[in-house]
Amino acid sequence: MDDMEMRVNGSGDFELIIRQGPDTTTIVEETATGQRIVNGPSGTYSVAGRGTGVIFATGSINSLHGQNKGDHTIAVDFDSSKNIEISGNITRSDTAIGAKPAVTDDRLGLVAEHVYVADESVLPRNVATPLYLYATILATQRFEVKNAHSGSPGSMALFGGVSGKYTRRVTFTPCLSSLAKSTES
């Protein structure tokens, strides 16, 4: 899949725009009617109910970005080495960018073998302007920034979590040790 964009339309409904080659499919979760409207190359139809919130792709998602509304999980076939590449901010409709979420209405999960953050040619890096990710990420292998050790430095603000298969030693800066709370009495 070339591009997957999440957004909230003028009616306040969640939209998912999927682009593959010359084709575009839009899925709208209509809050007022409680149904999903699918508009794609083969026509427009409605599906009763808003579904479970799981969005599954059999192939890799080469570009994921936008604003989530509602609880969703975006997953790809990680047993077949399919990946997700983040190409821009992933935000929430219920939270101002940069703020800590106060409610749990618009949660997003990402599941893939590898979850990448696009390299600098796609997503320019800037330390002063972080990439905002409001998501919990499960990578059966790795979560990483493509070409992280070349180009300009950048920053990322993650409001969520990351779980992955790490096979290397992870160290933390000593200045953070003073923030740890002692569990000893």
Buried (B, 14 or more C-beta within 10 A) or exposed (E): BEBBBBBBEEEEBBBBBBBBEEEBBBBBBBBEEEBBBBBBEEEEEEEEEBBEBEBEBEEBBBBBBBBBBBBBBBBBBBEEEBBBBBBBBBBBBBBEEEEEBEEEBBBBBBBBBBBBBBBBEBBEBEEEEBBBBBBBBBBBBBBEBBBEEEBEEBEEEBBBEBEBEEEEEEEEEEEEEEEEEEEEE
